[in-house]
Amino acid sequence: MRYVEAWHHAAGLTDPADVDLWRAVLTGLAGQQIANDPGGQRWTRLADRAIDGLLSTAQPAAHAGPARRKRIPAPAVKAANR
């Protein structure tokens, strides 16, 4: 969890409301992916767009520089046997 908090801080997300919104959106995408398209990318492909949107509306911390993200492709997930 400290890694996530450090990333939030580095990205300028120090307002607890911004962090709450971040967690809600990304856990929502993860939940939708797991429930509705396991093994696919329907919801994970929206993660970059969601992150960019969240960062564009967050109140940046005074000391934080511009948030820069290296886009990393989502790992492949094997479909569960049914």
N, C-alpha and C positions, 0 to 999 in steps of 0.2 A: 504494500500500500504506500510505502514511503516513495517508491519510484513514481507512482502516479501523482502523488502530491508534489514531488519535485518537478514533474513535467508540467503540471498545472501552473505552478509558480513561475517556471521558466517561460511559459506561454502568456503570462500575465493574468492568469485566472486566480486571483486572490480573494475576490468577493465570494462569500459562501453561496450566494444565490447563483452565481455563474457555475460554480463547481456542482451544485445540485442539478442545474439544468443539464450540464455536461453528462453527469451520471445517468439522469433520466433518459436522455435521448439515446445514448449509446447502449444502455442496457435494454431499452425498448427495441432497438435495431437487432441486438443479439437475440433477444427473446423471439422476435418475429422470424429471424433466420432459422433458429433451432426448431421452432414450432411448425413453420410453414414451408421451408425449403432446405431441409437438412442435406448437406452435400452439394448444394448449389451456391449461387452468389446473388440471388435476388435482393437480399437486404444488405449483405456485406458490401456490395458495390456502392451503396449509398453512404458509407461511412465517411469517405473523404469530403463529400458534399456537406454532410451534417457537421463535420468538424470545422470546415471552412465557414459555414454559416454561424456556428456557435462562436468562433473566434472573431468574426466580423461584428458581432453584437455585444461581446463582452467588454466590460470596462477595464482597460489595461492598467496594470500597476504602474506607478510612476517610474520605477526603476527597470522595468522589463523592456527589453528591446523588441523589435518586430518578431513575431512568432514565425518560425520557419519549420516546415515539416518535410521530411523526406518521405515520399510516398512509397510504401512497402506493400507489395501485393499480398492479398489475404492468402493464408495457407490453405492448401487443398484439404478438404474434409471428405472422408469416405462416408458414403451413405450407409445408414444402419440396415442390417438385414431385417427384412420384414417377413 
